[in-house]
């Protein structure tokens, strides 16, 4: 039985805007198991990024974590609820035991500091090195690990002197500097070209194996999911629609949304006569549809779907779906 | 059959300036030739900076070409002036990537669609009815007539842009990453609409995209660009089944396949390096520094010509013999 490293329970995140309360995350629960790569997929605005940020309380005003628990099982066997920690305590974990890689490498690096300084700083604030000088020294090894050629000289470069792919390698370097147990990669390759994307994904996989870390990969690209993850959580309009292994999700999708999503993606290796599209648009989360949030776009919607919220049920081992049809 | 569009030796160099002196040239498009036939979609793929967008814009003379011929319905576009240029502007249209910046935020949908129609002096009996019919053909309706762009989602805005293109009944449309800013479910919808309209009106498309899955779905024939040059041209099916150029092979092996079983079986090729700067492109074959098959003394010295390796399938690589 795989043991969880993170257990998310009934997480709710709302954004209090002038237009109304946006219920961005509504009752989201899932586990992340130690050593796996779990992909969180969904379309724009489905709450995948908000979920990943809420794990370490990275939600800024007007957003608020309304309720829920995020249980983090440390390597030493102790368990903490990350949402109960105060600012100081969570900061000790964030960037250290749980690190992030964000989408846009151009904005996640500070243009005024060398890449070596930025990697060194990440180690210094968590007390892994005595001072920034030692940190910059260690940064050379980290740059070598993320396969940046000529790291001795690159360590003195500023971000603008590096290409997009190289910058993302530096961002990954900052992420792994403190040997994190959980690496949260939020659309790490969306801003990059395909050939560079393949290299970055390969690198993340390799580092994960080497450090025996767990990866939470957030992406909208189903191809990236199929090639890198072991399990998938499909989100729609702030709720979990389906959870399963990649083979379960890709070969036996149960939720009508997952089915539709898979049919909408053009597979370059297959001959496709006609792509299927999903009618309608993603709902407004200030006044989300009652019952199942997918019902206005669902071809199988019945009376019950309009009234009752479907619960997440386990249909086969490890395969969960939130749909009244099951 | 006569091609709608024939591009020959198209070049576009942008100057790199330091104060007042020109210190170099960005060879964004460097000798590109292809044809597009009536009712056909020609896909153009490549990574960012390979010159695919510049090619699309230069063809329409939104950017003046440095050199080369662009023959549209028998006329050389680079020589057109006055009324003839107006004729070209009407019959060759473009749809841009970003639906947020390509529509005037201060105009209603009705005005956005009618403006080019009035400009070109196209007689319309009942403008409202005319616009409603256009909106319906792209999946919108009369409710949307007097709304402003900010009231629409990204996918709907692309539909408005499409209705605007349709209003002029063009022969040829450049689609520059028309779905890159959209979610997959919406993307599928727009792609299908584009295909349906092509069947109905017989449009020719130049479909520019970095997404190989989308290009395969849309295109009859396609070209792969690398650093300002076409490295492979042929029927889309053939290129995907049997990619000849090492760059095309690398590109195909790098795209993630949305199917775990196929992904595990996929032939993998080591993907190395990043596209170099087009200011000082590598000598000889521009791909040679990243190419696993590069032969010293040949690939780094001489530039391979585009040769026909099998019927209609062209490749620019020394692996396929000297021309």
Interface residues (C-beta under 8 A of the other chain):
Chain A: X43 X44 X163 X165 X166 X193 X194 X195 X196 X197 X198 X199 X201 X220 X221 X222 X223 X224 X225 X226 X227 X228 X246 X247 X250 X251 X260 X261 X262 X263 X264 X265 X266 X267 X268 X269 X270 X271 X272 X274 X275 X276 X277 X278 X281 X282
Chain B: X47 X48 X153 X155 X183 X184 X185 X186 X187 X188 X189 X191 X192 X210 X211 X212 X213 X214 X216 X217 X237 X240 X250 X251 X252 X253 X254 X255 X256 X257 X258 X259 X260 X261 X262 X263 X266 X271 X272 X274 X275
